[in-house]
């Protein structure tokens, strides 16, 4: 079976991204936030279109109109929740309101992640083949509830296992056509990786922090695979601690000395670094992929995730 190496590059330009963000900020401001779904769609189109795998760009097929519908649903849902909390607070039941808010948000998050994954991957296309997410919302819900409770009861120790269980469940349910991703990271390894990183960062007065970030990045990437029947694509990281040191230091200097104006260029540098640090090789014949994933256009989960300000997990 032929063994191939695949190229993955990011060609985004800081000035082009700056123009997109400037227009997005202006239009979102003058429309009192209503333009945000279209702003996000433009941003995703830019990032996808500038990410090239095996000489073919990724395509984001989602639209601002789709995300606006989800935006309105998410806004009404969360507005109703916050209105209830304010009502309880005005009636001298602040503690009840706070506990209710926390519980409801914890219960909403798994459904937001599920909806976000379904929408984002259904709108991700490469070489004419659509991605898809096959997870079950109730399986994810119970995984998150269990993980949250065990993390609380163990004073945070179980968090490493929760993080890996969540990442493994999500990624193992992602497909591109009839090929499926697999993730092999486990909680114990991730826990000790963080213990080691934390202690060595303290001992070295912060110097080891950059190598800690390298270790985490490598662990996330090196445990990822794509499989199709008996074919496999291996994903490996080529990043070093020195690379992370240079990236973070230069980004910090750019941000400080430009008073934040260089943020679009910082984001481009970081994205280019991440993409260029990923090596891919294996035996998958991508020209033989079959379209098996259905389309999905409900962006409510994606918008709830935005409102709650937590990123897309990958």
N, C-alpha and C positions, 0 to 999 in steps of 0.2 A: 504494500500500500504506500502510495507516494506521501512523503513528508514535506509539508510546505511551511514557509514563513510568510506571515501576513503583515502588512504595513498599517499603522494607525497614526494619523497625523491631525493636528489642529492648525488651521490656517487663518484664524480670526485676527483681525487688525484692530489695534487699540483705538485709532481715530474713527473707524467705522462704528465700533461699539459705542464710543463716546457720542456720536451723532444720534444713534438710535436711542440711547438713554436720555439724552437731552430732550429730544422730541417727546419721549414717553413721559418724562417728568412734567414738561410744560402742559401736555394735553391731559394728563391725569389730574394736575392741579386745577386747570380751568374748568374741568368737568366734575370737580368735587369727588374724584375717585372713580367715576363711572367708566373712564377709559382704561382702567387697570387691566381688565381681561385682554384687550387688544394689545396693550403694552407688553404683557407677558407673552402673548402669541408671537409678537415681533421678535422678542428676545430669544424665545425658543427656536424660532425659524433661523435666526442668525447662528446660534450655537450648533444646532443640528447640521445646517448646511455647510458649516466650516469644519466639521469633523468628518474626516475621510478614512474609510476602512477599505483596504484592498482596492484603492483607486476609485471607490464609489462613495459619494457623500450620503450621510444619513438625511432623512427628510422628516420633518414634523408636519403632520397633516391636520393638526388641530386648528381651530379658528377662534378668533375673539368672540364671535357670536355664541359658539358653544360654551366657552368659558364664562361669558356674561350670564347665561342662563344658570350655570352652576353658582356663579358669584351671587346672584340674587337669592337663590335657595339657601346658600350658606349664610348670607347676611341675615335673612329672616330668622333662620334657626338660632343663630348665635345672639341676635338682637333679643329674641324672645327669652333666651336663657338669662342674659344679663339684666333684662327688665325684671324678671322674677327675683333675681338676687337683690337688685336695688329696692324692689317692693318689700322684701323681707328685712333689709337693712333699715328702711324707713319705719318699719314696725318693730324696731328694736330686737330683731332676730338676726343680727349680723353673723353670729357663729353658724346658725343654721344655713344662712345664705352662702357663707364661705365653704362649708362642708359640701353643700349641694352642688356648688359650682365646681369644686374639685372632683367630686365623684362623677358628675355628668361629663366633664371634659375627659377624664380618664376613660370613660366608657365610649365616648365619641371617637377618640383618636384611632382605635383599630379600624373603624369603619371608614374614617378619613383616609388612612393609609391604603386600605383595600381599594377604595374608589379612585384614589390618586394613581395607584399602580395600574388598575384596569384602564383608566383613561389614557395615561401617559404612554403606556406601551402599545395600546391599540392605535395610537396616533404616531408611532415610531415605525418608519419604513426604511429598509436598506435594500438596494438593488431590486426594488419592486416587491420585496417580501416583508410582510407586516409582522411585528412583534406581538406578543400577547401575554397576559398574566392569567394563570389558571387557578389561583388560590381561592379558598372558600372563606367568605367573610366571618362565618361563625367559628371556624377553626382558628382564624387569626384573632378573633375576639377573645376566645378562651385562653389562647397562648399569651395574649397581652395581660389579661386579668391575672392569670397565674403568675406570670413574670413580675408584674407590679407588686402583688401581695408578697411574694417570696423576697423580692428586693427590699421591701419595707421591713419585713420580719427579720431579715438577716442584716439589717443596718447597712444595706448597699452592697454587701458581698456578692449576692446572687446576680447583681447587675451585669457582670461579665457573661454569665451563662444566658441571661435574658437577651442581651444584645446579640449574641451569636445564634441563639435559637430563632430570634426574629429575623436576622439577616439570612440565615439558612432557609427558613420557610419561604420568605419572599423571593429570594433569588432562585431557589429550586423550582419555583412555579412560573418562572419567566421562560418564554419560548420565542424563537424566531423561526417562523414556518414550522417545520417538523423537527427542529433541533431544540434541545433543552439545556438550560444552564444547570450547573451543580455547584454547591458551595460546601466545603469540607471543614470550615473553621469550627472549633469547639470551645466551650466556655473555660475549661481549665487552662488551656494554653493561653487564651486571651487574658485571663485573670493574672497569671504569673508574668505575662509580658508587660502588663501595666504596673504590677508591683515592682518589677525590676526597673522599669522606666522611671517610676516615681522616686524610688530610693536613690538610683544613680544620678538623677537630676538634682536631688538634694545634696548628695555627697560632692558633686562637681560644681555646686553653686549655679546650676542652671545650664551648664554647657551641654550636658547629655540630652537636654530636651529635644534637640534637633535629631539626634539618633533615635530617641524614643518615637518621634513622629515617623521617622523612616521605618522603624520596626512595625508600627501599627499599619502604615500604608502597605508595606510588603506583605503583612499577614492577610489583609483584606484581599489583595490582588492575587497572591500566590495560591490561595485556596479556591480560586474560581476556575471553572471548566465549562466548556460547551460540548455537548455530546449529541451524536446522531447515529443511532444503531451502534455499530462497532467503531465509529469514527470519533475522534476527540480533538478539540482545540485546547491547548494548554495556554494559560495566561500567567505571565510572570512579570515581576517588577524589576526594573534595572536601577531604581533610585538608591542613592547613598545618603549617609548622614551629612556629608559635605554639601550635597545638592540641596538638601532641605535648609541647611545653614545659609547658603547663598540666597536661595529663594526668599526665605522669610526676612533676612536682614535687608536685602535690596528692596523688597516690598515695603518694609517698615520705613526705610529712608525716603523712598519715593512718596509715601503717604505724608510723612512729616514735613518734608521740604516743599511739597506742593500744596500743603494744607488740604489734602484730600482730593485735589483735582485730578490726580493721576490714578484714581480708583479704577477707571475702565482699563487702563494699561496694566494695572496690577492684576485685575481679574484675567486679562488675556495672558499675562505671563504665567499665572498660576495654572490656568486651564491647559496651556501649551506644555507646561512642565509635567502635569499629571498624565496627559495623553502620550507624550513622548517617553515617559518612564514605564510604559506598558509594552511588553514584548509578547507577541502571539505566534504560536506555531503549532502544527499538528497535521491531521490527516483528513479533516472535513473538506468535502468537495462542495463549496458554496454555490456553484452553478447548478447543483442537483437539489437544492432546497425546494420544498413544496409549500405553497400557500395553504396554511391550515387554520390561521387565526382570524376570528371574526372581528368586525369593526365594533366600536363602542364610543358613544358620544356624550355621555353624562359626565360633566366635569365637576360635579358638586364636591366630591371627595378632594379633588385637587384644590378647589377654592377654600374648603374648610381648613385644609393643611396650611394654606397661605394665611388665613385669618389667625390661626393658632401659632403661626410663625415657627413651624418646624420643617426642616428640609426634606427633600426627596431622598429616601434611603436607597443606596445602591452599593 
